[in-house]
């Protein structure tokens, strides 16, 4: 313990040196802005700053990358809360509750909760990385694609009950999203599905295109057709600085704790990461909540759980990367490349051979999450001032930036047309009260579930029994089954009683 504290102290001293500190602040700023802009994402920001680290010293380069990473996972929640435009799939659950609070005139409250929850989740995950990395890595190493499949199924099961209309409509929306996720070339066997010989469909439907269309374009169309409806947010509520809800956060402490725990646990699993953890955390919070019917209407429990889980996953992902040398996502893969460039070899011996560099990374994550409180409020204030712009002008700029973001994904006009198509779909789903969240989850988690399932089958001789004979997988699948069957059983009993 004393050795860890000593190394952490050395890391903090390195991190607060003027140039190193400046690089961290710059990285946080870049990450927050990039995460907030639709179509840019944290991954793109990390890739863009990577070449600039070649000529830097090892410490400023590491802190720049850590700043972009920590800031990027939070940034998408700002535009999600204010404009219903999540910057990244991981920020979608935050958008479900945060934008509803904005519509009620409580945008400062929502932004404050998001900033504080994200900072606390990131701080806890960084401390877990510092003190529990080796044993945590050993547990994560026991997970195979069988357990990953079960975790994703749990996520699908949790979002299948998010529909405010009915369980049936939620399941229909979920399966429709899973079907859309099958379009393109299948990753395991290379088989094309539902491409109809259209070239751009061979790579599938990009989920960022789906998010931009369903949430942003669909919302603009809804306000255009029915400007007097409740869909238009209260723009008078963003004139003040977003408040620091320390007292408001205390009643939500258990939601914060559960979200952070899920983020650290799921973030430490290769292939899962922040997106899966945010949905699993949101679904779990809804299941244990005393007022589950309030979810989707602007309930702070869901916002706190999902946002703390998103940044809580950063420490878990770094545990997997630093102790095992296995990147769990595209973002951590790019960061691993940066580490290798600067002579850091992730793996089991890293904590003993290069403790100074490792604990500089840990200290950087701790300091970055503290700084995120101030920079997050500043960024939220800057974006909130846009809410003072008249709705027709603001909506015009939103549409333009959304189309630019969609085009930037693959430099293909087809993505712009797809964005427009999903925007129309989102509009009609709003008009007919069909739940959008399960559709989004199907598109994002469906391909993950398929890939983990096929890989597990190949590795285990096409034995389906492996999913129930491995204890962890069996328990997770059993919980997922209960989550699906319990609401159906309650509905059936209610109809019989009537």
N, C-alpha and C positions, 0 to 999 in steps of 0.2 A: 504493500500500500504506500509506504513512504517513498519507494522508488518511483512509483507511478506519479505521485504528487510532485516529486522533484522534476521528473521529465516534463510533466504538464506545465510546471512553472517556467522551465527553460523554453518550452514552446510558446508560452504567453509573452515572454520577454522578446523572443524573435518576432512575434506577430505585431507587437506594438512599436517596433522600430519605424521611423517616419515613412520611408519608402515602402516597406511591407504593408503598413497600415493603409497607405494611400492606394496601393494595388487592391487591397481587400475592399475598400470603399468603392473603388472604380468597378470591381467585379460585381459587387452587390447591385450597384446602380444599373449596370448593363443587364444583369440577370433579371431584375425586377421589370425593367422596361421591355426587354425581349419577351419575357413570359407573359406580359400583359397584352402584347400585340398579337392578334390572331394571325396564324400562319407562320410566325417567326419561331416560337418555342425556345425553351431552354437549351435543347440539344443543338439547334442551329447556332445559338449564341456561343456555346462551348466550342463548337467547331470553328467559328469565326475568330475567336480570341486565341485559339491554340497556336497558330503561326507566330503570333506576337510574343509568345513565351520562349521562343527558341534562343533569343539573345539575352534573356533575363537571367538573373541569378536563381538558384533553386527555390529559395524561400519566397520571394515576390511572385514567382511563376505559380507556385503551389497555391498561395493565398488568392491570387487573381482567379484561378480556376475554381477554388472553393467558394469564393464570393459569387461567381456566376451561377454555380450549382445551387447554392442555398437561396439566392435571390430569385432564380428562375422558377423554382418549385412554388414560390409564393406569388409571384407577379400575376399569374393568370387569374387569381381570385379577385383582383381589383376590378378588372373590366367585367368579370363574371357577376360580381355583386352590383356594380353600377349600371351596366348595359346589357346584362344577360348574354355576354360573349365570353365564355371561358377560354383562357389563353391556351390551355392544354387539357387533354382528357382527364388528367388527375384532378383538375379544378371543377369538374362538372358537379359533383355532389354539393360543393360549397355554393355553386351558382343556384341550385335548386332552392336553397333556403335564403341565401343572401339577397338574391334579386327580389324575392317576395318581401323581404324586409325593406328594401329600397322602395318598392311600390307602396308600402305603408308609411313612407316618410321616415324610416329608421336606418338610413344608409350609414350615418356616422356610427351607430351602434353596431351594425353588421361589419363595417370595415374595422372597427376597433377590436371586435371579437376575433376576426380573421387574423389580424396582425398579432395579437397577443397569443392566440392559440398556436399559430405557426411558430412563433418565437419559442414558446414553452416546449412544443413538440421537438423542435430542432435542438434546443439546449439539452433536454433529457436524452435524446438519441446520441448526441455528442458525448455526454458523460458515460452512457452505456458503452460507446466505442472505446472510451479511455480505460474503463475499469473492467469490462466484461467481455472484451473482444475475443480472446482465445476460447473460453468455454462456449460462448455463443456460436462461434464459427464451427465448433465440433458438432453442435446440435444441428445447425443448418446443413452440414455436410451429409447428415443421415437422410435428408429429404431427397427423394428422386422425383422424376416426372410424374410418378403415380400420385404422390402427395401434392405436387403442384396442380395437377388436374383437379384433385378434390378441393383445393383452396379456391380455384377459379369457379368450380361448380357451386361452392358455397356463396361466392359473390353473385353468381347468376341467380341463385335461389333467393338471396336477400333482396335483390332489386326487383324480383318478380312480384313482390307485394307492395311496390311503391305506387302503383296506380291509385289515384284518388277516386276513380269511378268504380271499378270493380276488379276483382282478381282475374276474371276472364279477359277483360280488355288489356290488363297488364301483361298477361301471358301471351296474348296475340301480338302485342307490340314487341315483346321480348323475342319471340320466335321469328318475327319479321326482321328484326335487327340481326339475328343470328344468320338468317338466310342471306341478307345483304353482305354479311361478313364472309360468306363462302365464294363470292364473285372474285374471279381472278385465278391465278396459278397456285395450286396447292403446294405448300412448302416441302412436304415430306416426299411425295412421289412425283411432283412436277406435272400434275394433271390440270388442264384448263377446265374451268367450270363457269358456265353462264356468261361466256365472253362474246358469243355470237360473232366471232371473227372481227371484233372491234379492237384495234391495237391497244388503246389506252386502258381497256378493261382487263387486259392480261395481268397488270400489276395490282388489280383490285381497286376497290373504292376507298380512298384515303379517309380515315376517320376524322381528320381535321376538317376536311371538306364537309363532312356530315355535320359536325359540330357547328361550323360557321353557318351553314344553311338552316338547320333546324332551329338553332337558338337565335342568332342575330337577324338573318334575313326574314325568318318566320315572324319574329317579334315586330320588326319594322312593318311588314305587311299587315299584321294584326292591328297595329296602331294606325296605319294608313286607312284601313277599311272602317275601323271603329275607333276614332280618336277620342271619343267620349267615354270609352270603356275603362275599367279598372286596370287594364294592362299598362296604361301610361303611368310611369312613376311620378311621385311627388317631387318636383324639381326645386321646390322651395326649401327642401330639407337638407340641402348639401352646401349651404352657404357658410356653415361653421366648420372649424377644424374637426376631423373625426376624433371622437373622444376616447380616452384611455379607460376601458371598462374594468378596472381592477376589482372593484366591488361587485360588478355584474358577473365577473368570471368565477367568483367563489361559489355561488350556487350551482355552477356548471362544472365543478371540479371533477366529478366522477366521469362525466362525458369526456372531459379533457384527458383524464388518466386512461380511460379505455381507448380513446383514439390514438394517444401516443403509444400505448402498449401494442396495439395492432400495427401501427406504422413501423415500429422497431422490429417486430416479429416478422411481418410479411416483407418488409423492405430487405431483410436479411436473406431472403430466398431468391436465388438466381432465377430470372425470368418473370418474377412477380412485380416487385417495385411499387412506386407511389400510386400508380393508377389502380392496381388491384387493391392495395391497402385502403385507399380512400373509399372505394365502393363497399368493401367488406366492413370497414369501420362504420360507414353510414348505415348499412343494413343491420349490423349488429346493434347499433344504438337505437334504431327504430324498434327492434325486437325487445329490448330490455326497458324501453321507455314506459313510463306510466301514462303518457299521453301520445301514443303512436299516431293517432288520427290527426295530430297537428303537423306531422312531417309533410313537407311539400307546401306548407302555407306560410313559411317564414319562422320556423321553430329554431331557436338558438342552439338546442342540443345537437341537432344534425349538423349545423354549421361548425360548431366547435369540434365535434368528433371527427368530421372529415378533414378539416384544415389542420388539426394537430396531427392527424395520421399522415398527411401528405409530407410535412416537413419532418415528422418523426421517422419516416422511411429513409431519410438521407443518411443517418447514422448507421442504420441496419445495412444499407447498401454498401457503405464504406467498410463495414466489418467484413463483409463477404469479399470485397475487392482487396483489402489490405492484408487480411490473414490467410486467404486461400489463393489470391491471385486470379480470381474468377470474376469478371465483370458481370453484374446481373442485369444490365440494361445497356442501350446504345450510349447513353450519356456517360455512364461509368466506364464503358469501353474506351471512349475518347479520352477520359481522364486518365485511364491506365496508360494510354499512349503517351500522354504528357509526363506521367511519372517515369516511364521508361526512358524518355528522351533526356530527363534530368538525372538519370542514374539511380532511380529508386525501383527496386525489383520487388513488387508485391508478392507475398507468399508467407509461409509459416515462420520463416526466420527473420522477417522484416522488423518485428518489434524488438528483437535482440541485437541485430546487426546495425540498424539505422534508427535508434529510438528518437534521436533529435528531430529528424525529418518527420517521423510518424506523429510525434506529439506536437509538432508545429502544425500539422494538418488538423489534429484534434483541437488544439487551441484556436486555430483559425475558425473552425466550425462553431466553437463556443462564442467567440468574439463576433463572428458574422451574425449569429442569431440575436445577440444583444443589440448590435448596430441596426439590425433589421427593424427593430421597433421604431427608431427614429426615421430611418430612410423609408420604411413602409408607410409611415404617416405622411411624410413629405410627398411621396409618390401618389398616395391616395388623394391628398389634397389637390395635387396638380390635375389628376384625372377627374376629380369631382367638380372642378371649375368648368369642365366641359358640359356639365349638366345645366349650367346657366344659359347655354346656347339654345335658342328656340328649337323646338322639336323638329320642324321640317328641315332646317339646316343641319342639325346634328344627325338626323337619320340619313340624310344624303351622304354626309361624310362617312357614316358607319358603313353604308352599302359600298361606297367606293373603296374604303380600306379593306373591307371583307373580300371583295373581288380581287383586289391586289394581293391580299394574303393567300387567297386560293390559287391564284396564278403562280405565285412564288413557290408553291409547294413542289411543282414539277415542271414549271415553265410551259404549261400546256393549257390552252383555252378550254379544253374539255373539263378541267376541274372547275372553271368558272361556271360553265353550263350545269355541271353537277351541283354546284353550290346553289344556283338558282332553282334547280329542280327540288332539292331538299328543302329550300326555303318555302316553296309552294306547299310541299308535303307538310312541313311544320305548321304552316298557316292553317291548313285544313284540319290537322290534328288538334290544334287549339280550338277551332270552330266547333268541332264535334266531340270535344272533351275526351280525346284519346290520349293516354299518357305517353309523353315523349321520353322520359328517363329510361324505361325498360328497352325502348328501341335503341337508344344510344349504347346501353350496356350490352345488348346483343351484338352490335357491330364491333365493340371493343373487346369484350371478353370471349365472344363466340370463337373467333379464330385461335385465341390462346388455348381454350379448352380443347379444340380439335387437334392442335399441334401436340399438346401434352398427351392427349389420349393416344394418338397414332404412334408417337415415340415410345410410350409405355407398352403398347401392344407389340411393337417390333422388338423391344428389349426383353419382353417376357414371353415370347413365343405365341403371341395372339391369345394369351390366357386372360379372359375377362375377370376371373376370380381374384387376380392380383389386387384389384381395387378394394376388395372387402377382406382379404386375408392379411394385408398390412394394417396393423392396428390404428395408426394415426389416420390413414386414409379412410378406414372404415368408420371411425368416429366422426370425422368431418362430413362424410357423405350421409351418415345417419342424421346429423344435425340439419343438413341441407334438406333432407327428405321431410323432416318434421316441419321445417319452415314452410315448405310447399303444401304439405297435407293438412296442417293444423287449420289454416284459414279456410280451406275447402271443407273440412269437417264441420267447422263452426257455421259456415253458410248452409250446409246441408241440414244441420240440426235446427237452424233457425227456420228454414222452409218447412221442415216437418212440424215444428211447433206451431207455425202459422196455419 
